[in-house]
Amino acid sequence: MNDLNVWRNFQVMPGDLDYLANMLVEHEVPRTLVELTQALIAYRHAQLEALARSAQAEYRLYRPAETYQVGERVLFPHLGRQSGIVTAVRPGANPEYPPFQVIQVRFETGETREFAASLTLEHPLNAVMYDDNLSSSPEEIYATYGELIKAQLQQALATNRQFVAVADQWFLRELLLEIDPVQLNIVEAILDMANGTALPTEAFLAELELPQEVSRELQIFSLEYALERDDRFDEVGPTGKALWVLRRMEPAAVLEVPPALRYVPTPYNRAALDPTVLALEKQLDDEWSEIPFEGKLEQPLTLVLTAPHWLSGTLPLTPRLARLFPTARLTDHILFTFHDALSGEDFKGWVVRSGRYVSGLAEFYARYQFGIGAYLDLAQGPAEGVITIKGRPIRGRRGDWLRAVQVEGDRLIFRETRAPVTCETDPLMAIYVSDPAALRRAAEANKRTPLEALVDDIFVQLAALSPQRMTHAATLYSAVNLVRRVAPGPLLAVLTAKPHRYTMLGDNYWALKE
């Protein structure tokens, strides 16, 4: 008999939390959510086994060949070990069967059902053997329903003041060591001397003189709990191990979203976007797109450098890139290492989850003179917490005809010009910028310009550069993002919402209607 279905509707009971609390008191060691979930499954499994043994002693097992009396208690192992009381017995009526009885059973749930009894025909339930053990082991239960039970337990722990969490570990509030302000000041001084280097929690223990009779695990947990609640400290570890820095020593682009990346959602009719347009949105891979990433992540992963990230020295944290970068921690800022595959040098990178970007690339872009539209290749590095990054420089600088932008007053002016080409670029997305500061001023001046007006002005100019008087939607997306952070969806909706103004020619090329 398979009893796995019993766990499908699992609910955390108050007694479960009492059991876990007693376990934490006994061992005085914080436990991860996975460990607590496995412990709870083993506890409840043992309870069910004990209940099964007692029920089997108290109840008669249901077998169709046996005879039952009103008032008898019957156990139905094949129905998830439900039990009930026989409330009525009557003759059965089926000319194809020899004489038999029908018993009516009221289950503990209140449901009433009828079953055959005194049936002399062969039936599988007459021969099956039941033992006192449940057929599913705690390991099988966790493999099947572990994620569901873990989510239920996490919610129950989070809403119970008895428990506290640090990262993925849990312990009891009343057993935490008290970390006083003087000890926190010592930690600040140690990090100050580290000059921005992230340090593990263990680096502070020797200077704090915590009670030695308390386990090291509890010392670390108590200190991390106190550090998390002090705004001076930021936990930035890329893996399961906590690393700490002083928040005031983090780069400005980590503490505050760069202006070019500040995104204000724009309402639009997404249902109006046809499959061709949606396919382009997926290809553009914008961090504010509404399309999730599904399937296997191929490495190296290639992306195109867009204007907002070129101006900010960042990369987008799209659903696809989030599979590559270290984002398993629940902290907002995650410090990791970039490995430059061309030079062999390493440099710091920062994941900023709330802003959906990765910071730390300004000097890297400047070193190779990468511009808007440059191809970048990324992959997992040689060690955990390391990401390999590589552009595609062209040997020997050369000039080529590119779209270029200048700022006249507060307006963007697009022209074709001969510009230096230093790397492989996406021809649809590449735009040469000679004065980034002017772009920033234009963005500030146009932040209240309606998106439709901005799109129309830029569309007209881009179309004028083409003999066919058309432009690709990816080019328009790249150009508009020079001064306005906009996701593909709202931008493409502007085109589809005005069929009297714009017409799609195919393959995401658009033209103006005269």
Summary of the structure (lengths in Angstrom):
residues: 514
radius of gyration: 32.9
end to end distance: 73.9
largest distance: 100.3
contacts: 1523
relative contact order: 0.08
helix: 37%
strand: 26%
